[in-house]
Amino acid sequence: MDALSPVMLGVLGSLAAGLMTAVGAVPVLFGKTPGRGLRDMLLGFAAGIMLSASFFSLIIPALDAAEARYAGAAAPAGIAVVAILLGMGAIALMNQWLPHEHFTTGREGPEARALRRIWLFIVAIAIHNFPEGLSVGVGFGARGLEGGLPLAIGIGLQNAPEGLAVAVALLGEGYSRTRAWAIAGLTGLVEPVGGLLGAGIIVVSQPLLPWGLAFAAGAMLFVISHEIIPETHRAGHQNKATTGLAIGLVLMLFLDVWLG
């Protein structure tokens, strides 16, 4: 794998992570779906991985990259702050302007009566998954295997419970087991698009490295706060969700130190 370019590594790594949504949704094919409490714990686990990855795999390397390029403590911190806010703002704008529908909170964005309901669900998951692929691509583009592998593994692990959650929700909407699994799996395929974009931008322009790392972190932080944590607390399983978050956070920290 060392012979592969960072861009190709970014695409393949984000593709592998995205395919874990299909792996996580496999239980619906056999009629075995966990209860709501366990699903909320698993989603909390996903949030913990994303939170840890945002700081230890993206924001800290962004600060290091900025410090190596710019003198003084204010400039690196300023770059990280602005880029994080830009990342959060970009996903917020996508969330506002793209028509989509969440399983629990209903339709958001502009009216789109011409779109079938299932496509609104798919757009919602795409908004959710794109920052994850972007972060993996940026990791590989910035530091090759050392920077991208922990992110790819961590994002892949957190995609599994997300894929299960999507498939279970689709079952509740009346879709067949096979179709629910297939749609859940397909939602992960937006991640290689983000991976290609993230790795390509970093490889083409090294001065954008700290900006890209912190931007990807901000995008994921928005998803954690706006989507995952509120969903895990909605049914009264916040203690289980918080336990899952703690486990995911320390696991991702371990992976980043061990593999990075």
VOGU-3710 file (C-alpha; in Angstrom, 3 decimals, decimal comma):
1> mdalspvmlg> 0,000/0,000/0,000  2,971/2,328/0,431  3,242/2,536/-3,398  -0,247/4,001/-3,703  -0,665/7,753/-3,965  -2,219/9,633/-1,027  -5,270/10,389/-3,182  -5,804/6,706/-3,984  -5,271/5,821/-0,331  -7,861/8,437/0,598
11> vlgslaaglm> -10,419/7,013/-1,830  -9,811/3,387/-0,846  -9,700/4,145/2,874  -12,935/6,133/2,809  -14,565/3,475/0,605  -13,662/0,752/3,108  -15,012/2,885/5,947  -18,197/3,621/4,015  -18,833/-0,065/3,260  -18,989/-0,711/7,004
21> tavgavpvlf> -22,496/0,755/6,925  -23,568/-2,338/4,978  -21,742/-4,615/7,419  -23,434/-2,975/10,381  -26,865/-3,385/8,777  -26,480/-7,149/8,201  -28,559/-8,163/11,285  -31,732/-6,813/9,646  -31,386/-9,471/6,937  -31,848/-12,150/9,593
31> gktpgrglrd> -34,566/-10,450/11,598  -32,237/-9,751/14,526  -32,261/-6,093/15,503  -31,067/-4,867/18,905  -33,351/-2,956/21,247  -33,467/0,828/21,321  -31,226/1,087/24,382  -28,413/-0,881/22,733  -28,816/1,042/19,486  -28,483/4,332/21,371
41> mllgfaagim> -25,366/3,030/23,108  -23,877/2,051/19,748  -24,685/5,463/18,278  -23,086/7,048/21,346  -20,034/4,886/20,590  -20,035/6,320/17,057  -20,234/9,867/18,434  -17,306/9,177/20,776  -15,125/7,951/17,918  -15,980/11,001/15,821
51> lsasffslii> -15,362/13,371/18,739  -11,986/11,834/19,518  -10,988/11,752/15,843  -11,934/15,402/15,448  -9,475/16,503/18,117  -6,662/13,939/18,208  -6,532/13,030/14,494  -7,499/16,351/12,916  -7,355/19,472/15,120  -4,049/18,711/16,871
61> paldaaeary> -2,307/17,792/13,560  -3,813/20,973/12,068  -2,206/23,037/14,829  1,111/21,236/14,335  1,018/21,855/10,574  0,151/25,522/11,067  2,906/26,003/13,649  5,459/24,526/11,233  4,454/27,052/8,562  3,643/30,199/10,536
71> agaaapagia> 5,595/31,858/13,331  3,874/32,802/16,572  1,156/31,126/18,592  -1,741/33,297/17,458  -1,669/32,396/13,747  -1,971/28,579/14,152  -4,732/28,970/16,727  -6,547/31,486/14,525  -6,360/29,209/11,485  -7,768/26,285/13,470
81> vvaillgmga> -10,598/28,386/14,915  -11,645/29,835/11,564  -11,377/26,500/9,725  -13,422/24,651/12,381  -16,168/27,273/12,152  -16,088/27,108/8,345  -16,472/23,321/8,472  -19,406/23,536/10,836  -20,947/26,318/8,783  -20,616/24,387/5,530
91> ialmnqwlph> -22,524/21,388/6,853  -25,069/23,684/8,482  -25,708/25,298/5,094  -26,044/21,896/3,423  -28,476/20,933/6,155  -30,475/24,112/5,565  -30,542/24,286/1,778  -30,639/20,645/0,636  -34,116/19,083/0,920  -33,936/16,060/3,200
101> ehfttgregp> -35,890/14,201/5,845  -34,840/12,660/9,150  -36,561/9,581/10,520  -37,390/11,287/13,812  -37,597/15,042/13,204  -39,204/15,030/9,769  -38,478/17,189/6,755  -35,874/19,946/6,771  -34,545/22,288/4,115  -36,582/23,716/1,226
111> earalrriwl> -39,795/22,136/0,015  -39,219/19,313/-2,454  -42,540/17,623/-3,153  -41,190/16,122/-6,360  -38,658/14,042/-4,461  -39,756/10,682/-3,144  -39,532/10,287/0,621  -36,797/7,653/0,426  -34,575/10,048/-1,521  -35,043/12,650/1,175
121> fivaiaihnf> -33,776/10,089/3,702  -30,797/9,295/1,494  -29,887/12,989/1,170  -30,017/13,297/4,972  -27,588/10,406/5,392  -25,357/11,798/2,646  -25,120/15,109/4,536  -24,168/13,053/7,590  -21,599/10,789/5,884  -19,806/13,268/3,642
131> peglsvgvgf> -17,750/14,882/6,465  -16,596/11,436/7,571  -15,224/10,595/4,134  -13,707/14,071/3,932  -11,849/13,544/7,206  -10,418/10,197/6,066  -9,284/11,690/2,758  -7,670/14,657/4,489  -5,889/12,293/6,881  -4,356/10,258/4,056
141> garglegglp> -3,586/13,363/2,006  -1,824/14,997/4,942  0,225/12,161/6,398  -0,266/9,064/4,262  -0,922/5,779/6,035  0,200/7,164/9,379  -2,421/9,894/9,330  -5,211/8,157/7,438  -5,252/4,582/8,759  -6,437/5,385/12,311
151> laigiglqna> -9,167/7,612/10,868  -10,276/4,984/8,352  -10,500/2,311/11,062  -12,262/4,607/13,518  -14,768/5,949/10,992  -15,392/2,410/9,765  -16,144/1,231/13,310  -18,581/4,069/13,913  -20,271/3,524/10,530  -21,441/0,053/11,556
161> peglavaval> -23,966/1,181/14,211  -25,058/4,025/11,942  -25,799/1,548/9,148  -27,832/-0,569/11,556  -29,771/2,479/12,757  -30,645/3,475/9,186  -31,734/-0,061/8,251  -33,907/-0,428/11,370  -35,537/2,923/10,665  -36,268/1,848/7,087
171> lgegysrtra> -37,857/-1,355/8,370  -40,095/0,796/10,529  -41,128/2,696/7,396  -42,313/-0,538/5,772  -39,335/-1,429/3,588  -38,372/-5,062/3,109  -35,327/-6,414/4,948  -33,290/-6,718/1,760  -34,153/-3,237/0,566  -33,512/-1,704/3,979
181> waiagltglv> -30,074/-3,341/4,084  -29,244/-2,300/0,523  -30,219/1,340/1,053  -28,302/1,497/4,333  -25,238/0,122/2,561  -25,551/2,552/-0,357  -25,597/5,552/1,978  -21,969/4,824/2,841  -20,866/5,249/-0,769  -20,864/9,045/-0,463
191> epvggllgag> -17,776/8,729/1,744  -15,317/7,952/-1,099  -16,500/11,182/-2,760  -15,529/13,086/0,371  -12,310/11,063/0,580  -11,335/11,974/-2,991  -12,065/15,655/-2,407  -10,230/15,809/0,917  -7,100/13,983/-0,218  -6,999/15,796/-3,559
201> iivvsqpllp> -7,156/19,270/-2,056  -4,401/18,538/0,461  -2,085/16,924/-2,108  -2,535/19,757/-4,620  -1,957/22,550/-2,101  0,121/21,879/1,000  -0,565/25,372/2,448  -4,194/24,244/2,773  -3,177/21,343/5,033  -4,011/22,942/8,425
211> wglafaagam> -7,171/24,449/6,953  -8,325/21,120/5,536  -7,679/19,178/8,727  -9,541/21,653/10,948  -12,350/22,101/8,380  -12,976/18,334/8,365  -13,013/18,348/12,166  -15,566/21,154/12,251  -17,788/19,323/9,779  -17,788/16,219/11,963
221> lfvisheiip> -18,380/18,228/15,135  -21,533/19,686/13,608  -22,864/16,210/12,812  -22,110/14,995/16,342  -23,930/17,901/17,989  -26,786/18,356/15,531  -27,597/14,737/14,691  -26,083/11,929/16,723  -26,181/13,060/20,359  -29,760/14,421/20,220
231> ethraghqnk> -30,920/11,148/18,655  -29,235/9,028/21,345  -30,921/11,050/24,129  -34,380/11,168/22,584  -35,735/7,918/24,084  -34,355/8,262/27,615  -31,219/6,132/27,156  -28,743/8,958/27,723  -26,771/7,002/30,349  -26,178/4,139/27,926
241> attglaiglv> -25,408/6,607/25,151  -22,859/8,409/27,325  -21,225/5,097/28,224  -20,952/4,286/24,520  -19,494/7,729/23,827  -16,825/7,254/26,492  -15,824/3,855/25,082  -15,689/5,177/21,521  -13,661/8,220/22,550  -10,932/6,285/24,358
251> lmlfldvwlg> -10,836/3,557/21,685  -10,204/6,143/18,968  -7,584/7,827/21,146  -5,834/4,463/21,540  -5,976/3,778/17,782  -4,595/7,202/16,955  -1,632/6,851/19,333  -0,984/3,199/18,443  -1,287/3,439/14,661  -0,390/7,115/14,191
//
